[in-house]
């Protein structure tokens, strides 16, 4: 991992600063060393699950998941055009959901791929892009709401996982 390329490391540093802690103080909380905290913040070491479970910061968890999943997962929206508060993320999530539903209603995936016309592939791709927008919006909404209401993000996700297991959608 190249130095300075870790979004999770930047999120960890932002969390530490938000809590008013030094790297040394955070290392005590995590039963770790200051040097390891430095390396995680710089992107020289990946952030493990024990860190996200212990500090319960939804943005560190979101960025960590994104780094491990590579191109298959959401990341914290942190650009200049983003307003991350619960109302804005709520409204944006509803908007993205509606756009995805609208596009899905125009998309046909019932036919075998070898019988689909090129323009239909474009509709399918557009629907997928809208669905990925939903994933990003929902993940950021969950992170913002967990952060603002002090809800432990790992407990929220664990309850969801337990529900999936109970319904036999996933194996435990």
DOSE-871629 format. One line per 8 residues: number of its first residue (from 0); their letters; for each residue x, y, z of N, C-alpha, C. Coordinates in nm, 3 decimals, decimal comma. Example, Ala and Ser with C-alpha at 12.3 -4.5 7.8 and 13.67 -1.06 7.14 Angstrom:
REM residues 2
0) as) 1,319:-0,569:0,780:1,230:-0,450:0,780:1,320:-0,330:0,780 ~ 1,285:-0,225:0,708:1,367:-0,106:0,714:1,290:0,003:0,787
REM end
This chain:
REM residues 172
0) xxxxxxxx) 0,084:-0,117:0,000:0,000:0,000:0,000:0,089:0,124:0,000 ~ 0,065:0,214:-0,095:0,148:0,333:-0,106:0,112:0,435:0,002 ~ 0,214:0,502:0,052:0,193:0,604:0,153:0,101:0,713:0,100 ~ 0,007:0,755:0,184:-0,081:0,864:0,148:-0,200:0,826:0,061 ~ -0,215:0,698:0,031:-0,325:0,658:-0,056:-0,440:0,594:0,020 ~ -0,431:0,585:0,150:-0,532:0,515:0,228:-0,643:0,610:0,274 ~ -0,763:0,590:0,217:-0,878:0,667:0,263:-0,915:0,624:0,406 ~ -0,897:0,496:0,437:-0,925:0,449:0,572:-0,830:0,513:0,672
8) xxxxxxxx) -0,703:0,526:0,634:-0,606:0,593:0,721:-0,643:0,738:0,747 ~ -0,688:0,805:0,643:-0,732:0,945:0,660:-0,855:0,952:0,750 ~ -0,945:0,856:0,737:-1,064:0,852:0,822:-1,025:0,824:0,967 ~ -0,926:0,737:0,988:-0,879:0,709:1,123:-0,819:0,834:1,186 ~ -0,740:0,906:1,109:-0,680:1,031:1,159:-0,790:1,133:1,192 ~ -0,890:1,145:1,105:-1,001:1,239:1,129:-1,075:1,201:1,257 ~ -1,097:1,071:1,277:-1,162:1,023:1,400:-1,079:1,061:1,522 ~ -0,949:1,035:1,515:-0,861:1,064:1,628:-0,864:1,212:1,662
16) xxxxxxxx) -0,856:1,297:1,559:-0,856:1,441:1,582:-0,992:1,488:1,635 ~ -1,100:1,431:1,584:-1,234:1,465:1,632:-1,249:1,434:1,780 ~ -1,187:1,325:1,823:-1,193:1,286:1,964:-1,090:1,361:2,049 ~ -1,003:1,441:1,984:-0,902:1,517:2,057:-0,792:1,430:2,116 ~ -0,760:1,322:2,047:-0,660:1,228:2,099:-0,530:1,237:2,019 ~ -0,422:1,208:2,088:-0,293:1,193:2,021:-0,284:1,050:1,968 ~ -0,185:1,025:1,885:-0,164:0,888:1,839:-0,134:0,796:1,957 ~ -0,060:0,846:2,054:-0,027:0,766:2,172:-0,154:0,729:2,249
24) xxxxxxxx) -0,243:0,827:2,270:-0,367:0,799:2,343:-0,454:0,698:2,268 ~ -0,462:0,713:2,136:-0,541:0,619:2,058:-0,478:0,479:2,063 ~ -0,346:0,474:2,065:-0,280:0,344:2,071:-0,314:0,271:2,201 ~ -0,331:0,346:2,312:-0,372:0,284:2,438:-0,514:0,227:2,425 ~ -0,603:0,304:2,362:-0,741:0,258:2,344:-0,748:0,130:2,261 ~ -0,655:0,118:2,166:-0,657:0,005:2,074:-0,562:-0,108:2,113 ~ -0,498:-0,093:2,229:-0,400:-0,192:2,274:-0,296:-0,214:2,166 ~ -0,243:-0,105:2,116:-0,152:-0,107:2,003:-0,033:-0,016:2,034
32) xxxxxxxx) 0,047:0,010:1,934:0,160:0,102:1,952:0,133:0,231:1,874 ~ 0,196:0,338:1,917:0,184:0,465:1,847:0,235:0,450:1,704 ~ 0,341:0,373:1,689:0,400:0,353:1,556:0,300:0,287:1,460 ~ 0,223:0,190:1,512:0,123:0,125:1,427:0,013:0,223:1,388 ~ -0,028:0,307:1,482:-0,129:0,409:1,451:-0,077:0,500:1,340 ~ 0,048:0,542:1,352:0,110:0,627:1,249:0,107:0,557:1,114 ~ 0,145:0,431:1,112:0,148:0,356:0,985:0,008:0,338:0,927 ~ -0,091:0,315:1,012:-0,228:0,302:0,961:-0,277:0,435:0,905
40) xxxxxxxx) -0,249:0,544:0,974:-0,293:0,675:0,927:-0,225:0,713:0,795 ~ -0,101:0,673:0,778:-0,027:0,704:0,655:-0,060:0,609:0,540 ~ -0,129:0,501:0,571:-0,161:0,404:0,467:-0,054:0,300:0,447 ~ 0,041:0,292:0,539:0,148:0,193:0,528:0,104:0,057:0,580 ~ -0,001:0,056:0,662:-0,060:-0,068:0,715:-0,211:-0,057:0,701 ~ -0,272:-0,170:0,668:-0,418:-0,171:0,660:-0,478:-0,170:0,800 ~ -0,596:-0,116:0,809:-0,668:-0,113:0,935:-0,747:-0,243:0,947 ~ -0,726:-0,314:1,055:-0,792:-0,442:1,075:-0,930:-0,428:1,138
48) xxxxxxxx) -1,007:-0,536:1,137:-1,142:-0,531:1,193:-1,145:-0,499:1,341 ~ -1,040:-0,538:1,413:-1,037:-0,510:1,557:-1,034:-0,361:1,584 ~ -0,976:-0,284:1,494:-0,972:-0,138:1,511:-1,112:-0,080:1,492 ~ -1,179:-0,118:1,384:-1,312:-0,062:1,360:-1,411:-0,106:1,466 ~ -1,397:-0,226:1,518:-1,487:-0,272:1,623:-1,463:-0,196:1,753 ~ -1,338:-0,164:1,782:-1,306:-0,100:1,908:-1,341:0,049:1,910 ~ -1,320:0,118:1,798:-1,345:0,262:1,800:-1,487:0,298:1,757 ~ -1,557:0,209:1,691:-1,697:0,231:1,653:-1,719:0,362:1,576
56) xxxxxxxx) -1,634:0,391:1,480:-1,656:0,508:1,396:-1,707:0,460:1,261 ~ -1,826:0,502:1,220:-1,883:0,450:1,096:-1,804:0,486:0,971 ~ -1,736:0,601:0,972:-1,661:0,641:0,853:-1,531:0,562:0,839 ~ -1,467:0,530:0,950:-1,349:0,444:0,944:-1,391:0,306:0,893 ~ -1,504:0,256:0,945:-1,554:0,125:0,901:-1,588:0,125:0,752 ~ -1,653:0,232:0,706:-1,691:0,241:0,566:-1,569:0,244:0,475 ~ -1,471:0,325:0,510:-1,350:0,335:0,428:-1,269:0,206:0,434 ~ -1,263:0,144:0,551:-1,191:0,017:0,564:-1,255:-0,089:0,476
64) xxxxxxxx) -1,386:-0,098:0,481:-1,457:-0,196:0,397:-1,431:-0,169:0,250 ~ -1,431:-0,043:0,211:-1,405:-0,008:0,072:-1,266:-0,047:0,028 ~ -1,168:-0,030:0,116:-1,030:-0,068:0,081:-1,015:-0,218:0,066 ~ -1,081:-0,293:0,151:-1,069:-0,439:0,142:-1,147:-0,492:0,023 ~ -1,258:-0,427:-0,010:-1,341:-0,474:-0,121:-1,291:-0,422:-0,255 ~ -1,195:-0,332:-0,253:-1,141:-0,268:-0,375:-1,255:-0,200:-0,450 ~ -1,282:-0,243:-0,572:-1,381:-0,173:-0,655:-1,522:-0,224:-0,631 ~ -1,545:-0,292:-0,522:-1,677:-0,349:-0,496:-1,727:-0,303:-0,361
72) xxxxxxxx) -1,757:-0,176:-0,350:-1,809:-0,125:-0,225:-1,811:0,026:-0,224 ~ -1,884:0,080:-0,129:-1,900:0,224:-0,118:-1,783:0,286:-0,042 ~ -1,774:0,417:-0,055:-1,674:0,492:0,021:-1,740:0,617:0,075 ~ -1,677:0,678:0,172:-1,730:0,802:0,228:-1,724:0,910:0,121 ~ -1,834:0,980:0,104:-1,836:1,093:0,013:-1,772:1,211:0,085 ~ -1,662:1,261:0,031:-1,590:1,368:0,100:-1,548:1,482:0,007 ~ -1,610:1,488:-0,109:-1,576:1,593:-0,205:-1,636:1,728:-0,166 ~ -1,594:1,831:-0,235:-1,639:1,967:-0,206:-1,789:1,985:-0,229
80) xxxxxxxx) -1,848:1,905:-0,316:-1,991:1,920:-0,348:-2,081:1,841:-0,253 ~ -2,025:1,782:-0,150:-2,102:1,695:-0,061:-2,135:1,766:0,070 ~ -2,259:1,747:0,115:-2,303:1,797:0,245:-2,348:1,675:0,324 ~ -2,262:1,629:0,414:-2,292:1,507:0,490:-2,359:1,540:0,623 ~ -2,489:1,561:0,620:-2,565:1,566:0,744:-2,686:1,476:0,726 ~ -2,753:1,444:0,834:-2,857:1,341:0,827:-2,971:1,379:0,733 ~ -3,010:1,506:0,727:-3,120:1,546:0,640:-3,081:1,537:0,493 ~ -2,965:1,590:0,460:-2,920:1,587:0,321:-2,898:1,444:0,273
88) xxxxxxxx) -2,834:1,362:0,356:-2,810:1,224:0,313:-2,940:1,146:0,304 ~ -3,035:1,176:0,391:-3,168:1,114:0,385:-3,237:1,147:0,252 ~ -3,239:1,276:0,218:-3,305:1,319:0,095:-3,233:1,265:-0,029 ~ -3,100:1,266:-0,026:-3,023:1,215:-0,140:-3,045:1,064:-0,157 ~ -3,055:0,993:-0,047:-3,079:0,849:-0,054:-3,215:0,821:-0,117 ~ -3,317:0,897:-0,076:-3,450:0,880:-0,137:-3,446:0,911:-0,287 ~ -3,374:1,016:-0,324:-3,361:1,053:-0,465:-3,293:0,941:-0,545 ~ -3,183:0,889:-0,491:-3,111:0,782:-0,561:-3,195:0,655:-0,572
96) xxxxxxxx) -3,270:0,624:-0,467:-3,358:0,507:-0,472:-3,463:0,522:-0,582 ~ -3,522:0,641:-0,591:-3,624:0,664:-0,694:-3,565:0,655:-0,834 ~ -3,447:0,714:-0,853:-3,381:0,708:-0,984:-3,352:0,563:-1,024 ~ -3,309:0,484:-0,926:-3,280:0,343:-0,955:-3,408:0,268:-0,990 ~ -3,514:0,292:-0,914:-3,642:0,226:-0,945:-3,692:0,265:-1,083 ~ -3,681:0,393:-1,117:-3,724:0,439:-1,250:-3,645:0,369:-1,360 ~ -3,514:0,360:-1,343:-3,430:0,297:-1,446:-3,455:0,147:-1,452 ~ -3,472:0,084:-1,336:-3,499:-0,060:-1,335:-3,630:-0,093:-1,406
104) xxxxxxxx) -3,728:-0,003:-1,395:-3,856:-0,029:-1,462:-3,843:-0,024:-1,614 ~ -3,737:0,039:-1,664:-3,712:0,046:-1,809:-3,615:-0,063:-1,856 ~ -3,572:-0,148:-1,765:-3,466:-0,244:-1,795:-3,521:-0,386:-1,793 ~ -3,483:-0,463:-1,893:-3,526:-0,602:-1,902:-3,405:-0,694:-1,890 ~ -3,403:-0,775:-1,787:-3,295:-0,873:-1,771:-3,351:-1,015:-1,772 ~ -3,470:-1,030:-1,827:-3,532:-1,163:-1,827:-3,486:-1,249:-1,944 ~ -3,435:-1,184:-2,050:-3,388:-1,261:-2,166:-3,242:-1,301:-2,147 ~ -3,207:-1,411:-2,210:-3,068:-1,459:-2,204:-2,976:-1,354:-2,268
112) xxxxxxxx) -2,858:-1,333:-2,210:-2,766:-1,229:-2,259:-2,735:-1,237:-2,408 ~ -2,728:-1,356:-2,466:-2,692:-1,365:-2,608:-2,804:-1,317:-2,700 ~ -2,923:-1,293:-2,646:-3,036:-1,244:-2,727:-3,069:-1,097:-2,701 ~ -2,984:-1,030:-2,628:-3,008:-0,890:-2,592:-2,939:-0,798:-2,692 ~ -3,010:-0,695:-2,734:-2,957:-0,596:-2,829:-2,862:-0,500:-2,758 ~ -2,769:-0,438:-2,834:-2,673:-0,344:-2,773:-2,739:-0,230:-2,695 ~ -2,849:-0,176:-2,747:-2,915:-0,066:-2,673:-2,974:-0,116:-2,541 ~ -3,011:-0,243:-2,536:-3,062:-0,299:-2,411:-2,948:-0,317:-2,309
120) xxxxxxxx) -2,830:-0,350:-2,360:-2,712:-0,359:-2,272:-2,685:-0,222:-2,210 ~ -2,702:-0,116:-2,288:-2,682:0,019:-2,235:-2,782:0,048:-2,123 ~ -2,908:0,005:-2,140:-3,007:0,023:-2,033:-2,970:-0,056:-1,908 ~ -2,921:-0,176:-1,928:-2,878:-0,259:-1,815:-2,763:-0,192:-1,741 ~ -2,665:-0,143:-1,817:-2,551:-0,075:-1,756:-2,596:0,049:-1,680 ~ -2,688:0,125:-1,738:-2,739:0,245:-1,670:-2,811:0,207:-1,540 ~ -2,888:0,099:-1,544:-2,956:0,052:-1,423:-2,856:0,011:-1,316 ~ -2,749:-0,056:-1,358:-2,645:-0,095:-1,262:-2,580:0,028:-1,199
128) xxxxxxxx) -2,552:0,129:-1,281:-2,492:0,252:-1,228:-2,585:0,319:-1,127 ~ -2,714:0,321:-1,157:-2,811:0,379:-1,062:-2,816:0,297:-0,933 ~ -2,807:0,165:-0,944:-2,808:0,080:-0,825:-2,682:0,103:-0,741 ~ -2,569:0,122:-0,807:-2,445:0,150:-0,734:-2,453:0,286:-0,665 ~ -2,519:0,383:-0,730:-2,542:0,513:-0,665:-2,622:0,493:-0,536 ~ -2,719:0,402:-0,540:-2,800:0,372:-0,421:-2,711:0,313:-0,311 ~ -2,625:0,220:-0,348:-2,535:0,158:-0,249:-2,452:0,266:-0,180 ~ -2,395:0,356:-0,259:-2,312:0,463:-0,203:-2,396:0,553:-0,113
136) xxxxxxxx) -2,513:0,592:-0,159:-2,600:0,680:-0,080:-2,641:0,614:0,051 ~ -2,683:0,489:0,043:-2,729:0,419:0,163:-2,615:0,400:0,263 ~ -2,498:0,362:0,216:-2,385:0,343:0,308:-2,349:0,474:0,377 ~ -2,350:0,583:0,304:-2,319:0,712:0,365:-2,429:0,756:0,460 ~ -2,555:0,730:0,425:-2,666:0,761:0,514:-2,654:0,684:0,645 ~ -2,627:0,555:0,636:-2,610:0,473:0,757:-2,495:0,527:0,841 ~ -2,384:0,559:0,778:-2,268:0,611:0,852:-2,300:0,743:0,920 ~ -2,365:0,834:0,848:-2,398:0,966:0,905:-2,495:0,951:1,022
144) xxxxxxxx) -2,600:0,871:1,004:-2,699:0,856:1,110:-2,638:0,786:1,231 ~ -2,559:0,682:1,209:-2,491:0,616:1,321:-2,402:0,715:1,395 ~ -2,330:0,797:1,320:-2,240:0,895:1,380:-2,318:1,000:1,459 ~ -2,420:1,059:1,399:-2,493:1,168:1,464:-2,576:1,121:1,583 ~ -2,627:0,999:1,579:-2,708:0,948:1,689:-2,631:0,855:1,782 ~ -2,500:0,847:1,763:-2,413:0,762:1,846:-2,461:0,617:1,851 ~ -2,500:0,565:1,736:-2,538:0,425:1,726:-2,415:0,345:1,685 ~ -2,385:0,236:1,754:-2,267:0,156:1,719:-2,285:0,085:1,585
152) xxxxxxxx) -2,208:0,127:1,488:-2,225:0,079:1,351:-2,205:-0,072:1,340 ~ -2,113:-0,128:1,417:-2,094:-0,273:1,407:-2,216:-0,348:1,462 ~ -2,279:-0,294:1,565:-2,401:-0,358:1,618:-2,515:-0,350:1,517 ~ -2,527:-0,236:1,450:-2,631:-0,219:1,348:-2,611:-0,322:1,237 ~ -2,488:-0,335:1,188:-2,459:-0,433:1,082:-2,472:-0,576:1,133 ~ -2,432:-0,602:1,258:-2,445:-0,737:1,313:-2,592:-0,779:1,322 ~ -2,680:-0,685:1,362:-2,823:-0,718:1,365:-2,874:-0,752:1,225 ~ -2,826:-0,678:1,127:-2,865:-0,706:0,988:-2,816:-0,845:0,946
160) xxxxxxxx) -2,691:-0,874:0,976:-2,635:-1,006:0,942:-2,712:-1,117:1,011 ~ -2,745:-1,098:1,139:-2,821:-1,198:1,213:-2,958:-1,222:1,150 ~ -3,020:-1,114:1,102:-3,149:-1,127:1,034:-3,134:-1,210:0,906 ~ -3,027:-1,185:0,830:-3,004:-1,262:0,707:-2,981:-1,409:0,737 ~ -2,907:-1,436:0,843:-2,882:-1,575:0,884:-3,013:-1,641:0,927 ~ -3,092:-1,570:1,009:-3,218:-1,625:1,057:-3,314:-1,657:0,943 ~ -3,310:-1,577:0,838:-3,397:-1,599:0,722:-3,337:-1,698:0,622 ~ -3,218:-1,747:0,657:-3,146:-1,844:0,575:-3,106:-1,788:0,438
168) xxxx) -3,078:-1,657:0,434:-3,027:-1,593:0,313:-2,876:-1,609:0,303 ~ -2,809:-1,623:0,418:-2,665:-1,646:0,422:-2,637:-1,754:0,524 ~ -2,525:-1,821:0,508:-2,482:-1,920:0,606:-2,405:-1,847:0,714 ~ -2,416:-1,892:0,837:-2,349:-1,822:0,947:-2,200:-1,836:0,943
REM end
